[in-house]
Amino acid sequence: MEEELKVESEETREEQTPEVSEEPVKEEEKASEPSIDALLDHSREIKKEENEGEYFDKIESERTKFLVAYKKQNRISRILIIPIGLAIAASLYLVLFTSLLWTRILGGGILAAAFIFMLIFHSIERKKITTRNTDYVSFILDNLNGHYFADPRFTEMKVDYTDKLDYSEVIAEGVYKQATGFVSRDYVKGLFDGAKFEVADIQLAEQASRKEYKNIFMGKRLSLDNNLHFEGRYVIVNKKSEPVDAPNALEDLFVLHEDDNLVIYGPEKGDYKALFGTKFISAIKNIRLTDDLLNVAVVVWAGHSAAYLSYSDKVIALPLENPLNKEGHDAYTKDLLDILSALSSLNK
């Protein structure tokens, strides 16, 4: 009867298993149970954080209370297993190993009562747990979003926790190939410096074996409209000796530039310097990878730009046993502004 809370992964980044289907676009429709995100409130405006850094104290206070309630419920469930198990064992003995009719009837009655109690208890506790988990996840995401988007350049910011980023949009951007598994969470929409902007936590994975899945990408995907006009697409990727979540859909592009910090892919003989200007390239080059920010890939189309920021579990996973990684989330807030400012510079 002990419920498992799907809030913080205990697995490593490589071992996490996304929701999987043969047709990734329809994956979430085939899920046997709705995720926590599917149970949260519908569209709402994001309330900006009023005092810088207050989100951490609020989340830590809520995490502590939630963890106490979570562990208490698990203890109650474990304690109840003992008398219920004894009642079931006793009833089975009376039914199977006694010859008197009244003892067999008594055993059957005890067995039925035990199962009915288990079903009722499980139903009640499941509803309580679902409500508590939903409220907790909603609280965490509301406060994180309030911190992420506190800058005045963000306007008209809204989030709908039941909404999911369209898988086909991700594949169409030409950074990653078709995936066996796709997950989307915390899909936010709004304006940045007046241009349409979106951000979502996403995970792409492929089936490595019958029971194992390998991450293709896990982190933040953000997009911003631009007013450029050209043919094809350009992809700018940070360089690292052992790249994490490296783009795998670049076969049709050519290497136009490569240095110690980044590689620029694009159409053959594409004039990226004239198209983008030095400000944009310098801004992307200045994004530094860290223990939390593992990789950055930016794709630019005419009218549309997107960035894939690969992050560690410490930033992606929601806190439960351990406190929130404040340093990682503060760094992401800065990364978000830096990347969007760079993409915004394309609107000439």
Helices and strands as residue ranges (DSSP letters): G 24-26, H 27-30, G 37-39, E 44-45, H 54-97, H 101-148, E 154-159, H 167-172, E 181-192, E 195-207, E 213-225, E 234-238, E 254-258, E 262-266, H 272-276, H 278-285, E 293-301, E 304-311, H 313-316, H 326-344
